[in-house]
Amino acid sequence: MAVIFGAIFVLSGFACGIVYAVWLSRANAGVVIPLMRTAPTQPRASTLLNIGAVVLVIWGANLMTAEVGPWAFVLLIIAVLVPFNLVRFWHNRQVAAGVQR
């Protein structure tokens, strides 16, 4: 049962991470979002979504650790970093190409 709840928390955190990254992308429409620094415009609500995503993914990974083992923390890293990096790469490519949204 813990694996099911852990998976639900990880997927919820993944969804929050995607919403955070899209929101951040929309707030910085014509600006490149840097990888290792904060974006020029950082909405407070998106920051709360990012914190919520990290908390949900950590909580879910902790619930799944007994059955899944250390792979739960690999899942944690993937679920936190992949949504942000995918949306950031997509956003920066559109900014470089001059595409208006």
HUFENSUL-V65380 format. One record per residue. N is the residue number from 1. RES is the residue in three letters. PSI is psi in degrees with one decimal (NA if undefined). Layout:
# HUFENSUL-V65380
n->N res->RES psi->PSI
n->N res->RES psi->PSI
This chain:
# HUFENSUL-V65380
n->1 res->MET psi->-33.5
n->2 res->ALA psi->-31.5
n->3 res->VAL psi->-38.7
n->4 res->ILE psi->-48.5
n->5 res->PHE psi->-37.5
n->6 res->GLY psi->-42.8
n->7 res->ALA psi->-39.4
n->8 res->ILE psi->-43.6
n->9 res->PHE psi->-41.9
n->10 res->VAL psi->-43.5
n->11 res->LEU psi->-37.2
n->12 res->SER psi->-41.6
n->13 res->GLY psi->-38.8
n->14 res->PHE psi->-43.6
n->15 res->ALA psi->-42.5
n->16 res->CYS psi->-37.9
n->17 res->GLY psi->-38.5
n->18 res->ILE psi->-45.4
n->19 res->VAL psi->-40.9
n->20 res->TYR psi->-48.3
n->21 res->ALA psi->-39.3
n->22 res->VAL psi->-41.3
n->23 res->TRP psi->-43.3
n->24 res->LEU psi->-38.8
n->25 res->SER psi->-41.0
n->26 res->ARG psi->-32.4
n->27 res->ALA psi->-22.7
n->28 res->ASN psi->57.5
n->29 res->ALA psi->-43.8
n->30 res->GLY psi->14.9
n->31 res->VAL psi->141.8
n->32 res->VAL psi->132.8
n->33 res->ILE psi->118.2
n->34 res->PRO psi->158.1
n->35 res->LEU psi->-47.1
n->36 res->MET psi->2.6
n->37 res->ARG psi->169.4
n->38 res->THR psi->155.2
n->39 res->ALA psi->156.7
n->40 res->PRO psi->-40.4
n->41 res->THR psi->122.2
n->42 res->GLN psi->97.5
n->43 res->PRO psi->141.4
n->44 res->ARG psi->-38.4
n->45 res->ALA psi->-35.0
n->46 res->SER psi->-32.9
n->47 res->THR psi->-40.7
n->48 res->LEU psi->-38.1
n->49 res->LEU psi->-40.1
n->50 res->ASN psi->-43.7
n->51 res->ILE psi->-43.2
n->52 res->GLY psi->-39.2
n->53 res->ALA psi->-45.5
n->54 res->VAL psi->-43.7
n->55 res->VAL psi->-45.9
n->56 res->LEU psi->-40.9
n->57 res->VAL psi->-41.2
n->58 res->ILE psi->-44.1
n->59 res->TRP psi->-45.2
n->60 res->GLY psi->-41.6
n->61 res->ALA psi->-38.6
n->62 res->ASN psi->-37.7
n->63 res->LEU psi->-34.1
n->64 res->MET psi->-8.4
n->65 res->THR psi->-38.6
n->66 res->ALA psi->-40.0
n->67 res->GLU psi->-36.4
n->68 res->VAL psi->-26.3
n->69 res->GLY psi->-152.9
n->70 res->PRO psi->-13.0
n->71 res->TRP psi->-19.2
n->72 res->ALA psi->-34.0
n->73 res->PHE psi->-24.5
n->74 res->VAL psi->-42.1
n->75 res->LEU psi->-38.6
n->76 res->LEU psi->-48.2
n->77 res->ILE psi->-42.4
n->78 res->ILE psi->-44.7
n->79 res->ALA psi->-24.1
n->80 res->VAL psi->-42.2
n->81 res->LEU psi->-34.0
n->82 res->VAL psi->-48.6
n->83 res->PRO psi->-45.1
n->84 res->PHE psi->-45.9
n->85 res->ASN psi->-38.7
n->86 res->LEU psi->-47.9
n->87 res->VAL psi->-37.6
n->88 res->ARG psi->-44.6
n->89 res->PHE psi->-44.9
n->90 res->TRP psi->-45.9
n->91 res->HIS psi->-48.4
n->92 res->ASN psi->-33.6
n->93 res->ARG psi->-39.6
n->94 res->GLN psi->-37.8
n->95 res->VAL psi->-42.6
n->96 res->ALA psi->-33.6
n->97 res->ALA psi->-11.5
n->98 res->GLY psi->23.0
n->99 res->VAL psi->129.3
n->100 res->GLN psi->139.5
n->101 res->ARG psi->NA
